[in-house]
Amino acid sequence: MAKCNSCQQKGLLFRVDKVGLCKTCRPRIDAEIETHSNAIYEDMHVFERAQDPAGKLAAIDHLLAASAALLPYEEWGMQTCSPPAKLVHAEYTGFRDELTRGG
C-alpha cells in the first residue's frame, strides 16, 4: 500500500512517485525546494560580500534555516540544491561557529 511522505495519505490504489510523493504534494514540494535553494544561493552571495560580522551572521542564520528546511527532502532521496543542503548546512554551521567565537 502506497503512502505519501508529505501528506501521509495512503490507500490500496493510491499512487506515489519514486521518492514517495503523491501528485498533489509533488508540485508544492518542488516549489518549496526551489524557494529554499534560491534563498541559499542569495545568502551565500550576501555572506561573501558582507563586510561586518553582524551582516555575515544574519546571512548565515537565514541560510541555515533554508538549508535545514531542505534536509528532509534530501533524506527522501530528492535533489535539492548544488552542493547538497546537508553539506551547505555543515559548512555554514562551521562558519557561524568561527564568527561567534571571534575567529
Biopython code that builds the backbone (N, CA, C, O; Angstrom):
import numpy as np
from Bio.PDB.StructureBuilder import StructureBuilder

atoms = [
    (1, "MET", "N", (0.847, -1.180, 0.000)),
    (1, "MET", "CA", (0.000, 0.000, 0.000)),
    (1, "MET", "C", (0.891, 1.242, 0.000)),
    (1, "MET", "O", (1.770, 1.373, 0.852)),
    (2, "ALA", "N", (0.672, 2.140, -0.938)),
    (2, "ALA", "CA", (1.469, 3.352, -1.063)),
    (2, "ALA", "C", (1.025, 4.395, -0.048)),
    (2, "ALA", "O", (-0.152, 4.482, 0.302)),
    (3, "LYS", "N", (2.002, 5.198, 0.426)),
    (3, "LYS", "CA", (1.728, 6.261, 1.385)),
    (3, "LYS", "C", (2.613, 7.451, 1.037)),
    (3, "LYS", "O", (3.816, 7.293, 0.830)),
    (4, "CYS", "N", (2.024, 8.635, 0.971)),
    (4, "CYS", "CA", (2.759, 9.850, 0.652)),
    (4, "CYS", "C", (3.626, 10.269, 1.840)),
    (4, "CYS", "O", (3.147, 10.328, 2.973)),
    (5, "ASN", "N", (4.891, 10.558, 1.581)),
    (5, "ASN", "CA", (5.803, 11.008, 2.625)),
    (5, "ASN", "C", (5.400, 12.349, 3.210)),
    (5, "ASN", "O", (5.732, 12.642, 4.358)),
    (6, "SER", "N", (4.697, 13.164, 2.453)),
    (6, "SER", "CA", (4.349, 14.502, 2.903)),
    (6, "SER", "C", (2.991, 14.557, 3.611)),
    (6, "SER", "O", (2.915, 14.916, 4.786)),
    (7, "CYS", "N", (1.933, 14.205, 2.903)),
    (7, "CYS", "CA", (0.582, 14.337, 3.477)),
    (7, "CYS", "C", (0.126, 13.093, 4.240)),
    (7, "CYS", "O", (-0.904, 13.110, 4.915)),
    (8, "GLN", "N", (0.895, 12.031, 4.126)),
    (8, "GLN", "CA", (0.614, 10.763, 4.809)),
    (8, "GLN", "C", (-0.637, 10.051, 4.304)),
    (8, "GLN", "O", (-1.062, 9.058, 4.895)),
    (9, "GLN", "N", (-1.231, 10.544, 3.220)),
    (9, "GLN", "CA", (-2.391, 9.877, 2.638)),
    (9, "GLN", "C", (-1.941, 8.532, 2.080)),
    (9, "GLN", "O", (-0.839, 8.407, 1.544)),
    (10, "LYS", "N", (-2.799, 7.537, 2.212)),
    (10, "LYS", "CA", (-2.451, 6.208, 1.718)),
    (10, "LYS", "C", (-3.695, 5.493, 1.223)),
    (10, "LYS", "O", (-4.820, 5.927, 1.471)),
    (11, "GLY", "N", (-3.482, 4.421, 0.539)),
    (11, "GLY", "CA", (-4.593, 3.634, 0.033)),
    (11, "GLY", "C", (-4.109, 2.558, -0.904)),
    (11, "GLY", "O", (-2.987, 2.608, -1.409)),
    (12, "LEU", "N", (-4.955, 1.597, -1.129)),
    (12, "LEU", "CA", (-4.605, 0.473, -1.981)),
    (12, "LEU", "C", (-4.335, 0.914, -3.419)),
    (12, "LEU", "O", (-3.406, 0.413, -4.054)),
    (13, "LEU", "N", (-5.126, 1.833, -3.931)),
    (13, "LEU", "CA", (-4.947, 2.313, -5.300)),
    (13, "LEU", "C", (-4.252, 3.677, -5.350)),
    (13, "LEU", "O", (-4.160, 4.290, -6.414)),
    (14, "PHE", "N", (-3.775, 4.141, -4.224)),
    (14, "PHE", "CA", (-3.092, 5.431, -4.124)),
    (14, "PHE", "C", (-1.702, 5.326, -4.743)),
    (14, "PHE", "O", (-1.002, 4.339, -4.522)),
    (15, "ARG", "N", (-1.296, 6.330, -5.515)),
    (15, "ARG", "CA", (-0.005, 6.283, -6.200)),
    (15, "ARG", "C", (0.925, 7.381, -5.675)),
    (15, "ARG", "O", (0.505, 8.503, -5.390)),
    (16, "VAL", "N", (2.192, 7.013, -5.562)),
    (16, "VAL", "CA", (3.237, 7.968, -5.213)),
    (16, "VAL", "C", (4.388, 7.800, -6.214)),
    (16, "VAL", "O", (4.508, 6.764, -6.868)),
    (17, "ASP", "N", (5.230, 8.834, -6.322)),
    (17, "ASP", "CA", (6.379, 8.741, -7.226)),
    (17, "ASP", "C", (7.532, 8.011, -6.536)),
    (17, "ASP", "O", (7.366, 7.470, -5.443)),
    (18, "LYS", "N", (8.699, 8.001, -7.180)),
    (18, "LYS", "CA", (9.826, 7.216, -6.670)),
    (18, "LYS", "C", (10.365, 7.712, -5.335)),
    (18, "LYS", "O", (11.038, 6.957, -4.634)),
    (19, "VAL", "N", (10.089, 8.961, -4.962)),
    (19, "VAL", "CA", (10.516, 9.457, -3.652)),
    (19, "VAL", "C", (9.382, 9.451, -2.635)),
    (19, "VAL", "O", (9.547, 9.923, -1.510)),
    (20, "GLY", "N", (8.244, 8.922, -3.027)),
    (20, "GLY", "CA", (7.135, 8.753, -2.099)),
    (20, "GLY", "C", (6.205, 9.932, -1.976)),
    (20, "GLY", "O", (5.606, 10.132, -0.919)),
    (21, "LEU", "N", (6.063, 10.730, -3.040)),
    (21, "LEU", "CA", (5.158, 11.880, -3.003)),
    (21, "LEU", "C", (3.985, 11.663, -3.954)),
    (21, "LEU", "O", (4.146, 11.140, -5.056)),
    (22, "CYS", "N", (2.811, 12.073, -3.508)),
    (22, "CYS", "CA", (1.620, 11.960, -4.356)),
    (22, "CYS", "C", (1.583, 13.114, -5.352)),
    (22, "CYS", "O", (2.360, 14.064, -5.248)),
    (23, "LYS", "N", (0.679, 13.022, -6.311)),
    (23, "LYS", "CA", (0.600, 14.035, -7.365)),
    (23, "LYS", "C", (0.128, 15.392, -6.839)),
    (23, "LYS", "O", (0.324, 16.410, -7.503)),
    (24, "THR", "N", (-0.481, 15.418, -5.676)),
    (24, "THR", "CA", (-0.900, 16.681, -5.068)),
    (24, "THR", "C", (0.271, 17.359, -4.355)),
    (24, "THR", "O", (0.428, 18.577, -4.440)),
    (25, "CYS", "N", (1.077, 16.587, -3.665)),
    (25, "CYS", "CA", (2.174, 17.144, -2.876)),
    (25, "CYS", "C", (3.403, 17.485, -3.703)),
    (25, "CYS", "O", (4.123, 18.425, -3.365)),
    (26, "ARG", "N", (3.661, 16.753, -4.768)),
    (26, "ARG", "CA", (4.906, 16.937, -5.529)),
    (26, "ARG", "C", (5.107, 18.366, -6.019)),
    (26, "ARG", "O", (6.203, 18.898, -5.842)),
    (27, "PRO", "N", (4.110, 19.023, -6.629)),
    (27, "PRO", "CA", (4.342, 20.405, -7.088)),
    (27, "PRO", "C", (4.634, 21.376, -5.934)),
    (27, "PRO", "O", (5.451, 22.286, -6.074)),
    (28, "ARG", "N", (3.973, 21.178, -4.815)),
    (28, "ARG", "CA", (4.198, 22.039, -3.652)),
    (28, "ARG", "C", (5.618, 21.851, -3.113)),
    (28, "ARG", "O", (6.299, 22.823, -2.787)),
    (29, "ILE", "N", (6.051, 20.610, -3.022)),
    (29, "ILE", "CA", (7.397, 20.310, -2.531)),
    (29, "ILE", "C", (8.443, 20.855, -3.498)),
    (29, "ILE", "O", (9.442, 21.430, -3.066)),
    (30, "ASP", "N", (8.227, 20.681, -4.793)),
    (30, "ASP", "CA", (9.160, 21.216, -5.789)),
    (30, "ASP", "C", (9.285, 22.736, -5.656)),
    (30, "ASP", "O", (10.384, 23.279, -5.763)),
    (31, "ALA", "N", (8.164, 23.420, -5.424)),
    (31, "ALA", "CA", (8.185, 24.875, -5.256)),
    (31, "ALA", "C", (8.940, 25.265, -3.980)),
    (31, "ALA", "O", (9.696, 26.237, -3.982)),
    (32, "GLU", "N", (8.742, 24.518, -2.898)),
    (32, "GLU", "CA", (9.463, 24.786, -1.649)),
    (32, "GLU", "C", (10.971, 24.600, -1.845)),
    (32, "GLU", "O", (11.772, 25.403, -1.367)),
    (33, "ILE", "N", (11.340, 23.541, -2.547)),
    (33, "ILE", "CA", (12.759, 23.288, -2.802)),
    (33, "ILE", "C", (13.368, 24.440, -3.595)),
    (33, "ILE", "O", (14.460, 24.909, -3.276)),
    (34, "GLU", "N", (12.669, 24.890, -4.616)),
    (34, "GLU", "CA", (13.174, 25.999, -5.420)),
    (34, "GLU", "C", (13.317, 27.273, -4.587)),
    (34, "GLU", "O", (14.324, 27.973, -4.694)),
    (35, "THR", "N", (12.324, 27.572, -3.765)),
    (35, "THR", "CA", (12.363, 28.765, -2.925)),
    (35, "THR", "C", (13.541, 28.730, -1.955)),
    (35, "THR", "O", (14.291, 29.700, -1.840)),
    (36, "HIS", "N", (13.696, 27.603, -1.260)),
    (36, "HIS", "CA", (14.781, 27.491, -0.277)),
    (36, "HIS", "C", (16.147, 27.440, -0.962)),
    (36, "HIS", "O", (17.113, 27.999, -0.442)),
    (37, "SER", "N", (16.244, 26.788, -2.104)),
    (37, "SER", "CA", (17.506, 26.745, -2.840)),
    (37, "SER", "C", (17.921, 28.138, -3.288)),
    (37, "SER", "O", (19.088, 28.509, -3.169)),
    (38, "ASN", "N", (16.973, 28.906, -3.801)),
    (38, "ASN", "CA", (17.274, 30.277, -4.214)),
    (38, "ASN", "C", (17.718, 31.124, -3.027)),
    (38, "ASN", "O", (18.630, 31.942, -3.151)),
    (39, "ALA", "N", (17.076, 30.930, -1.880)),
    (39, "ALA", "CA", (17.469, 31.666, -0.670)),
    (39, "ALA", "C", (18.898, 31.314, -0.271)),
    (39, "ALA", "O", (19.667, 32.188, 0.128)),
    (40, "ILE", "N", (19.250, 30.046, -0.379)),
    (40, "ILE", "CA", (20.614, 29.621, -0.050)),
    (40, "ILE", "C", (21.622, 30.320, -0.955)),
    (40, "ILE", "O", (22.612, 30.870, -0.472)),
    (41, "TYR", "N", (21.380, 30.304, -2.254)),
    (41, "TYR", "CA", (22.304, 30.930, -3.197)),
    (41, "TYR", "C", (22.434, 32.433, -2.936)),
    (41, "TYR", "O", (23.538, 32.976, -2.967)),
    (42, "GLU", "N", (21.318, 33.099, -2.681)),
    (42, "GLU", "CA", (21.353, 34.534, -2.398)),
    (42, "GLU", "C", (22.122, 34.821, -1.113)),
    (42, "GLU", "O", (22.925, 35.752, -1.057)),
    (43, "ASP", "N", (21.873, 34.017, -0.084)),
    (43, "ASP", "CA", (22.553, 34.236, 1.195)),
    (43, "ASP", "C", (24.039, 33.918, 1.117)),
    (43, "ASP", "O", (24.833, 34.515, 1.843)),
    (44, "MET", "N", (24.425, 33.003, 0.262)),
    (44, "MET", "CA", (25.856, 32.745, 0.046)),
    (44, "MET", "C", (26.532, 34.003, -0.501)),
    (44, "MET", "O", (27.630, 34.362, -0.078)),
    (45, "HIS", "N", (25.866, 34.664, -1.443)),
    (45, "HIS", "CA", (26.418, 35.883, -2.019)),
    (45, "HIS", "C", (26.450, 37.013, -0.983)),
    (45, "HIS", "O", (27.428, 37.757, -0.908)),
    (46, "VAL", "N", (25.406, 37.140, -0.202)),
    (46, "VAL", "CA", (25.375, 38.160, 0.848)),
    (46, "VAL", "C", (26.505, 37.911, 1.840)),
    (46, "VAL", "O", (27.196, 38.846, 2.243)),
    (47, "PHE", "N", (26.692, 36.671, 2.229)),
    (47, "PHE", "CA", (27.763, 36.318, 3.168)),
    (47, "PHE", "C", (29.127, 36.697, 2.596)),
    (47, "PHE", "O", (29.966, 37.258, 3.301)),
    (48, "GLU", "N", (29.347, 36.389, 1.321)),
    (48, "GLU", "CA", (30.638, 36.680, 0.690)),
    (48, "GLU", "C", (30.922, 38.176, 0.620)),
    (48, "GLU", "O", (32.071, 38.600, 0.745)),
    (49, "ARG", "N", (29.880, 38.970, 0.422)),
    (49, "ARG", "CA", (30.060, 40.410, 0.231)),
    (49, "ARG", "C", (29.975, 41.214, 1.520)),
    (49, "ARG", "O", (30.424, 42.360, 1.561)),
    (50, "ALA", "N", (29.412, 40.639, 2.561)),
    (50, "ALA", "CA", (29.234, 41.386, 3.811)),
    (50, "ALA", "C", (30.583, 41.761, 4.406)),
    (50, "ALA", "O", (31.512, 40.954, 4.441)),
    (51, "GLN", "N", (30.668, 42.983, 4.867)),
    (51, "GLN", "CA", (31.911, 43.486, 5.453)),
    (51, "GLN", "C", (31.938, 43.327, 6.969)),
    (51, "GLN", "O", (32.993, 43.105, 7.564)),
    (52, "ASP", "N", (30.782, 43.441, 7.573)),
    (52, "ASP", "CA", (30.726, 43.393, 9.036)),
    (52, "ASP", "C", (30.281, 42.014, 9.524)),
    (52, "ASP", "O", (29.531, 41.325, 8.833)),
    (53, "PRO", "N", (30.736, 41.613, 10.701)),
    (53, "PRO", "CA", (30.355, 40.306, 11.245)),
    (53, "PRO", "C", (28.845, 40.139, 11.439)),
    (53, "PRO", "O", (28.315, 39.042, 11.262)),
    (54, "ALA", "N", (28.157, 41.216, 11.798)),
    (54, "ALA", "CA", (26.705, 41.123, 12.001)),
    (54, "ALA", "C", (25.991, 40.794, 10.687)),
    (54, "ALA", "O", (25.040, 40.013, 10.675)),
    (55, "GLY", "N", (26.440, 41.381, 9.599)),
    (55, "GLY", "CA", (25.858, 41.090, 8.283)),
    (55, "GLY", "C", (26.134, 39.663, 7.861)),
    (55, "GLY", "O", (25.257, 38.993, 7.316)),
    (56, "LYS", "N", (27.345, 39.194, 8.108)),
    (56, "LYS", "CA", (27.692, 37.814, 7.792)),
    (56, "LYS", "C", (26.855, 36.848, 8.623)),
    (56, "LYS", "O", (26.358, 35.846, 8.110)),
    (57, "LEU", "N", (26.701, 37.155, 9.908)),
    (57, "LEU", "CA", (25.939, 36.290, 10.802)),
    (57, "LEU", "C", (24.465, 36.218, 10.402)),
    (57, "LEU", "O", (23.856, 35.149, 10.449)),
    (58, "ALA", "N", (23.899, 37.356, 10.010)),
    (58, "ALA", "CA", (22.499, 37.366, 9.570)),
    (58, "ALA", "C", (22.323, 36.515, 8.313)),
    (58, "ALA", "O", (21.345, 35.776, 8.198)),
    (59, "ALA", "N", (23.258, 36.612, 7.375)),
    (59, "ALA", "CA", (23.180, 35.809, 6.150)),
    (59, "ALA", "C", (23.300, 34.328, 6.477)),
    (59, "ALA", "O", (22.575, 33.503, 5.922)),
    (60, "ILE", "N", (24.216, 33.992, 7.378)),
    (60, "ILE", "CA", (24.395, 32.592, 7.764)),
    (60, "ILE", "C", (23.136, 32.054, 8.423)),
    (60, "ILE", "O", (22.697, 30.949, 8.104)),
    (61, "ASP", "N", (22.550, 32.815, 9.337)),
    (61, "ASP", "CA", (21.347, 32.340, 10.027)),
    (61, "ASP", "C", (20.207, 32.077, 9.051)),
    (61, "ASP", "O", (19.502, 31.076, 9.175)),
    (62, "HIS", "N", (20.023, 32.966, 8.085)),
    (62, "HIS", "CA", (18.969, 32.783, 7.089)),
    (62, "HIS", "C", (19.276, 31.572, 6.211)),
    (62, "HIS", "O", (18.388, 30.783, 5.891)),
    (63, "LEU", "N", (20.548, 31.436, 5.825)),
    (63, "LEU", "CA", (20.980, 30.299, 5.003)),
    (63, "LEU", "C", (20.794, 28.977, 5.753)),
    (63, "LEU", "O", (20.348, 27.992, 5.164)),
    (64, "LEU", "N", (21.126, 28.949, 7.027)),
    (64, "LEU", "CA", (20.974, 27.719, 7.812)),
    (64, "LEU", "C", (19.503, 27.317, 7.939)),
    (64, "LEU", "O", (19.176, 26.130, 7.917)),
    (65, "ALA", "N", (18.624, 28.304, 8.070)),
    (65, "ALA", "CA", (17.186, 27.994, 8.143)),
    (65, "ALA", "C", (16.702, 27.395, 6.827)),
    (65, "ALA", "O", (15.933, 26.435, 6.822)),
    (66, "ALA", "N", (17.158, 27.969, 5.708)),
    (66, "ALA", "CA", (16.749, 27.466, 4.398)),
    (66, "ALA", "C", (17.305, 26.065, 4.152)),
    (66, "ALA", "O", (16.600, 25.197, 3.635)),
    (67, "SER", "N", (18.562, 25.844, 4.519)),
    (67, "SER", "CA", (19.143, 24.519, 4.297)),
    (67, "SER", "C", (18.504, 23.475, 5.208)),
    (67, "SER", "O", (18.316, 22.329, 4.799)),
    (68, "ALA", "N", (18.171, 23.856, 6.428)),
    (68, "ALA", "CA", (17.508, 22.918, 7.343)),
    (68, "ALA", "C", (16.144, 22.504, 6.800)),
    (68, "ALA", "O", (15.721, 21.363, 6.988)),
    (69, "ALA", "N", (15.459, 23.420, 6.130)),
    (69, "ALA", "CA", (14.154, 23.100, 5.547)),
    (69, "ALA", "C", (14.275, 22.082, 4.413)),
    (69, "ALA", "O", (13.319, 21.365, 4.119)),
    (70, "LEU", "N", (15.442, 22.015, 3.779)),
    (70, "LEU", "CA", (15.642, 21.090, 2.666)),
    (70, "LEU", "C", (16.119, 19.707, 3.107)),
    (70, "LEU", "O", (16.008, 18.749, 2.342)),
    (71, "LEU", "N", (16.634, 19.588, 4.298)),
    (71, "LEU", "CA", (17.204, 18.313, 4.752)),
    (71, "LEU", "C", (16.228, 17.135, 4.686)),
    (71, "LEU", "O", (16.632, 16.058, 4.247)),
    (72, "PRO", "N", (14.967, 17.285, 5.099)),
    (72, "PRO", "CA", (14.050, 16.134, 4.993)),
    (72, "PRO", "C", (13.857, 15.655, 3.554)),
    (72, "PRO", "O", (13.703, 14.458, 3.312)),
    (73, "TYR", "N", (13.866, 16.583, 2.608)),
    (73, "TYR", "CA", (13.678, 16.204, 1.212)),
    (73, "TYR", "C", (14.882, 15.405, 0.708)),
    (73, "TYR", "O", (14.731, 14.469, -0.077)),
    (74, "GLU", "N", (16.063, 15.779, 1.160)),
    (74, "GLU", "CA", (17.254, 15.007, 0.778)),
    (74, "GLU", "C", (17.210, 13.614, 1.385)),
    (74, "GLU", "O", (17.674, 12.655, 0.770)),
    (75, "GLU", "N", (16.659, 13.495, 2.586)),
    (75, "GLU", "CA", (16.518, 12.179, 3.210)),
    (75, "GLU", "C", (15.562, 11.291, 2.422)),
    (75, "GLU", "O", (15.690, 10.067, 2.453)),
    (76, "TRP", "N", (14.614, 11.885, 1.723)),
    (76, "TRP", "CA", (13.689, 11.121, 0.881)),
    (76, "TRP", "C", (14.340, 10.733, -0.434)),
    (76, "TRP", "O", (13.769, 9.956, -1.200)),
    (77, "GLY", "N", (15.532, 11.265, -0.710)),
    (77, "GLY", "CA", (16.227, 10.949, -1.947)),
    (77, "GLY", "C", (16.055, 11.992, -3.038)),
    (77, "GLY", "O", (16.394, 11.744, -4.195)),
    (78, "MET", "N", (15.533, 13.154, -2.681)),
    (78, "MET", "CA", (15.322, 14.205, -3.674)),
    (78, "MET", "C", (16.576, 15.060, -3.804)),
    (78, "MET", "O", (17.312, 15.256, -2.837)),
    (79, "GLN", "N", (16.809, 15.564, -5.014)),
    (79, "GLN", "CA", (17.894, 16.511, -5.228)),
    (79, "GLN", "C", (17.357, 17.891, -4.875)),
    (79, "GLN", "O", (16.291, 18.287, -5.345)),
    (80, "THR", "N", (18.094, 18.619, -4.049)),
    (80, "THR", "CA", (17.621, 19.932, -3.618)),
    (80, "THR", "C", (18.405, 21.060, -4.259)),
    (80, "THR", "O", (17.869, 21.793, -5.090)),
    (81, "CYS", "N", (19.642, 21.206, -3.893)),
    (81, "CYS", "CA", (20.478, 22.256, -4.443)),
    (81, "CYS", "C", (21.873, 21.689, -4.661)),
    (81, "CYS", "O", (22.170, 20.559, -4.276)),
    (82, "SER", "N", (22.715, 22.494, -5.282)),
    (82, "SER", "CA", (24.074, 22.038, -5.529)),
    (82, "SER", "C", (25.028, 23.100, -4.992)),
    (82, "SER", "O", (25.023, 24.227, -5.485)),
    (83, "PRO", "N", (25.827, 22.776, -4.015)),
    (83, "PRO", "CA", (26.013, 21.491, -3.341)),
    (83, "PRO", "C", (24.792, 21.141, -2.503)),
    (83, "PRO", "O", (23.971, 22.011, -2.212)),
    (84, "PRO", "N", (24.663, 19.877, -2.112)),
    (84, "PRO", "CA", (23.502, 19.446, -1.331)),
    (84, "PRO", "C", (23.344, 20.244, -0.030)),
    (84, "PRO", "O", (24.324, 20.675, 0.577)),
    (85, "ALA", "N", (22.106, 20.423, 0.371)),
    (85, "ALA", "CA", (21.792, 21.202, 1.569)),
    (85, "ALA", "C", (22.515, 20.662, 2.805)),
    (85, "ALA", "O", (22.893, 21.434, 3.686)),
    (86, "LYS", "N", (22.705, 19.366, 2.875)),
    (86, "LYS", "CA", (23.390, 18.770, 4.026)),
    (86, "LYS", "C", (24.820, 19.301, 4.138)),
    (86, "LYS", "O", (25.285, 19.616, 5.233)),
    (87, "LEU", "N", (25.511, 19.399, 3.005)),
    (87, "LEU", "CA", (26.875, 19.913, 3.013)),
    (87, "LEU", "C", (26.908, 21.415, 3.282)),
    (87, "LEU", "O", (27.765, 21.901, 4.020)),
    (88, "VAL", "N", (25.981, 22.138, 2.687)),
    (88, "VAL", "CA", (25.890, 23.581, 2.910)),
    (88, "VAL", "C", (25.647, 23.852, 4.389)),
    (88, "VAL", "O", (26.285, 24.721, 4.983)),
    (89, "HIS", "N", (24.723, 23.104, 4.975)),
    (89, "HIS", "CA", (24.376, 23.291, 6.384)),
    (89, "HIS", "C", (25.600, 23.047, 7.276)),
    (89, "HIS", "O", (25.865, 23.822, 8.195)),
    (90, "ALA", "N", (26.325, 21.995, 7.009)),
    (90, "ALA", "CA", (27.507, 21.670, 7.816)),
    (90, "ALA", "C", (28.585, 22.749, 7.658)),
    (90, "ALA", "O", (29.178, 23.178, 8.647)),
    (91, "GLU", "N", (28.837, 23.182, 6.435)),
    (91, "GLU", "CA", (29.885, 24.169, 6.190)),
    (91, "GLU", "C", (29.564, 25.506, 6.846)),
    (91, "GLU", "O", (30.425, 26.101, 7.493)),
    (92, "TYR", "N", (28.337, 25.981, 6.685)),
    (92, "TYR", "CA", (27.988, 27.290, 7.224)),
    (92, "TYR", "C", (27.748, 27.251, 8.730)),
    (92, "TYR", "O", (27.813, 28.289, 9.387)),
    (93, "THR", "N", (27.476, 26.086, 9.279)),
    (93, "THR", "CA", (27.446, 25.954, 10.736)),
    (93, "THR", "C", (28.855, 26.191, 11.269)),
    (93, "THR", "O", (29.034, 26.838, 12.300)),
    (94, "GLY", "N", (29.854, 25.664, 10.562)),
    (94, "GLY", "CA", (31.243, 25.906, 10.928)),
    (94, "GLY", "C", (31.612, 27.375, 10.816)),
    (94, "GLY", "O", (32.280, 27.912, 11.700)),
    (95, "PHE", "N", (31.185, 28.040, 9.735)),
    (95, "PHE", "CA", (31.449, 29.473, 9.581)),
    (95, "PHE", "C", (30.804, 30.267, 10.716)),
    (95, "PHE", "O", (31.394, 31.210, 11.243)),
    (96, "ARG", "N", (29.577, 29.868, 11.083)),
    (96, "ARG", "CA", (28.877, 30.562, 12.164)),
    (96, "ARG", "C", (29.622, 30.398, 13.478)),
    (96, "ARG", "O", (29.774, 31.353, 14.240)),
    (97, "ASP", "N", (30.087, 29.175, 13.740)),
    (97, "ASP", "CA", (30.858, 28.921, 14.971)),
    (97, "ASP", "C", (32.120, 29.778, 15.015)),
    (97, "ASP", "O", (32.463, 30.321, 16.065)),
    (98, "GLU", "N", (32.809, 29.904, 13.889)),
    (98, "GLU", "CA", (34.011, 30.740, 13.826)),
    (98, "GLU", "C", (33.681, 32.206, 14.109)),
    (98, "GLU", "O", (34.394, 32.872, 14.859)),
    (99, "LEU", "N", (32.609, 32.700, 13.512)),
    (99, "LEU", "CA", (32.220, 34.090, 13.724)),
    (99, "LEU", "C", (31.843, 34.372, 15.177)),
    (99, "LEU", "O", (32.220, 35.403, 15.734)),
    (100, "THR", "N", (31.105, 33.462, 15.779)),
    (100, "THR", "CA", (30.653, 33.698, 17.156)),
    (100, "THR", "C", (31.783, 33.527, 18.165)),
    (100, "THR", "O", (31.715, 34.063, 19.271)),
    (101, "ARG", "N", (32.816, 32.784, 17.791)),
    (101, "ARG", "CA", (33.997, 32.652, 18.663)),
    (101, "ARG", "C", (34.947, 33.824, 18.483)),
    (101, "ARG", "O", (35.886, 34.006, 19.259)),
    (102, "GLY", "N", (34.691, 34.612, 17.454)),
    (102, "GLY", "CA", (35.529, 35.768, 17.208)),
    (102, "GLY", "C", (36.765, 35.466, 16.377)),
    (102, "GLY", "O", (37.688, 36.277, 16.308)),
    (103, "GLY", "N", (36.781, 34.278, 15.737)),
    (103, "GLY", "CA", (37.959, 33.907, 14.950)),
    (103, "GLY", "C", (37.708, 34.115, 13.545)),
    (103, "GLY", "O", (38.583, 33.860, 12.717)),
]
sb = StructureBuilder()
sb.init_structure("model")
sb.init_model(0)
sb.init_chain("A")
sb.init_seg("    ")
for serial, (resi, resn, name, xyz) in enumerate(atoms, 1):
    if name == "N":
        sb.init_residue(resn, " ", resi, " ")
    sb.init_atom(name, np.array(xyz, "f"), 0.0, 1.0, " ", f" {name:<3s}", serial, name[0])
structure = sb.get_structure()
